[in-house]
Amino acid sequence: MYAEGIETTAIRQHGNVAEEILAEAADRDVELIVIGGRKRSLVGKALFGSVTQAVLPDADRPVMVVRIT
């Protein structure tokens, strides 16, 4: 797909979400990972984790977090 001249691809994978995102980014040698995030309480983060928080420290390329409202 193309939006505003930017190539985008949607895929569906199974497994550890953060690991799959990072692996796919590496396989495709993407320039930027764009991931959605939402405001969560500390308890919510502790209980449910956060894909965004898991991707950020291990990414070897830029990551843009877009706030989901």
C-alpha positions in Angstrom: 0.0 0.0 0.0 1.1 3.6 -0.5 -0.1 6.5 1.6 1.4 9.9 1.0 4.3 8.3 -0.9 5.3 6.0 1.9 5.3 2.2 1.3 3.4 0.3 4.0 2.8 -3.4 4.5 0.4 -5.1 6.9 1.2 -8.7 8.0 -0.2 -11.2 10.5 2.1 -13.3 12.6 1.8 -15.6 15.6 4.1 -15.8 18.7 5.7 -13.3 20.9 4.5 -10.0 19.5 7.5 -7.9 20.3 9.9 -10.5 19.0 7.9 -11.0 15.8 7.8 -7.2 15.1 11.6 -7.0 15.6 12.3 -10.1 13.5 10.0 -8.8 10.6 11.7 -5.4 10.7 15.1 -7.0 10.4 14.0 -9.4 7.7 12.5 -6.5 5.6 15.3 -4.1 6.6 12.7 -1.4 7.3 13.8 2.2 8.0 11.3 2.8 10.7 9.1 0.8 13.0 5.8 2.5 13.8 3.9 1.2 16.7 0.8 2.3 18.6 0.7 2.9 22.3 -1.8 4.0 24.8 -1.6 5.4 28.3 -1.7 2.8 30.9 -1.4 2.7 34.7 1.7 1.3 36.3 -0.5 -1.6 37.6 -1.8 -2.2 34.1 1.8 -2.3 32.7 2.9 -4.7 35.3 0.0 -7.1 34.9 -0.3 -7.0 31.1 3.1 -5.9 29.9 3.4 -3.7 26.9 4.5 -4.6 23.4 5.7 -1.0 22.9 7.8 -1.2 26.0 9.2 -4.6 24.9 10.1 -3.3 21.4 11.8 -0.1 22.3 14.9 -1.3 24.2 15.7 -4.1 21.7 15.1 -2.2 18.4 18.2 -1.7 16.2 16.4 0.9 14.2 14.2 4.0 14.9 10.8 3.4 16.5 8.0 5.9 16.3 5.3 5.5 18.9 1.9 6.9 17.9 -0.6 7.5 20.7 -3.8 5.6 20.4 -6.8 7.4 22.0 
